[in-house]
Amino acid sequence: MATVSLGNHSKIVSNRIDQTRIRAFYADVLGCEFTKKTPDADYVRFGEDFFLAILYQDRAPDAEAARASIWLELRTDEPDALTERILEFGVHRIDVPDADHLYFQAPGGQVFRVVARGEDLSRFES
């Protein structure tokens, strides 16, 4: 059987009316680089090798539907400082049994968890 791993490209679909707030969040709060910006799509680079395409449509899944889809993890050397910036921006915090990490819904609906780079997360693996 072939081996499989996750790639370094992903995409989300967001409402066009959220584009300004989405751009501010990914650039100003997370410090991501936009490799391309158009009225219909933004391409965002996280670190050196992960890319997120944000496709803008007039109708996109609502916040509840987005919460039910895939959640992504943000690794950082400064989780407390990043958590503070994220919460100051005014995102929707998601309450989950894992009280050690911030889970939140970013503008556009994507759900993230903030963890420390190098943190032992093996308890989530089995």
N, C-alpha and C positions, 0 to 999 in steps of 0.2 A: 504494500500500500504506500502511496506517496505521502510525504510529510507536508504539513501545511503550517504556515505562520501568517500573522496579520501583517499587512503591508503598511506603508507609511503615508497613504493617501486616504482621505475620507471626505464625505460631503454631507451637508445638511441643507434642508430647504427652509427658508424663512420668508416671512411676509415682507414685501417691498417697503412698507411704511416703517419698518424697524431698521432700515439700512444705516441711518446716521448713528443710532444708539449702538448697533452692533459694531460698527467701525470704531467708535470711541472705546468700547469695552475691550476689543481685541488689541487695539494699538495702545491706548493709554493705561489700561489696567493690567493687562497681561504682558504688554511689551512685545507683542508679535509684529512681524513684518508683513506688509501686504505686498505680494509679488505682482498682483494685478488687481485693478479695480475697474468695474464697468457697471452700468446701471442694472445689469441682470445677474452679475456674479462677482464675488470677491474671492481671491486666492490668498490664503493666510499661511505663513510659515511659522511653526512652533520650533524654536531651537534650530538645530542644523538640518533635521531630516524628517519632520512630520508636516504634512500639508493638509489643510482643510479648505475645501471649496464650499462657499456659501452661495447657494442659488436663490435668487430673489424672485418671488412670484406674487401675484396679487392675492392668491389664496394659498395658504400653507397650513400644515397641521397646527392645531391650537396647542397651548402650553401643556394641557393634560395629556394629549396624544404624544407630544415630544417627551414628556417625563416617562412614558411607558416604553420608549424606544431605547437604543443603546446609550449607555453612560460612558464617558471617557475620563481618563485620569490625567491630572496635571501634576507633574513632578517639578519640585523647585528646591533650591538650596535654602530658601527663606519662607517656609510655609506660614509662619505667623504673620509676617509682613504682607505676604500675598493675600492671605485671608482677610486681613484688615482692609487692604485696598479694594478687594472684591466686595466686601460688605458695605464699605463706604460708597461704592458706586450705586448700590441699591438693587442688588439682584434678589431673586426669590430663593431663600434658604430652604433646603429640603431636610426634614427631620427623618433620620434613619437610626437604627440601633447602634451603628458605629459612631459613637460620640467623640472618637479621637480625630475625626477628619471633617472638614467642611464639604458638604454636598450642596450644590447650588444649581439653579437653572439660569444660564446666561441669556442675555438678550437674543432673541431668535429661537429660544427653546432648548438648546443643547444643555444636557446635564453633565456636570463635571464633579470630580472629587479631587481635593487638594491633598497631596502627600509629600513628604520630604524625600528628596533624592537620596537613594541608598537605604531608605527605611525598610525594615524587615516586614514584608506584607504576606509572609507565607501562611498566616492564619486565614487568609482569604482564598487559599488554593486547595484546601481539602476539608 
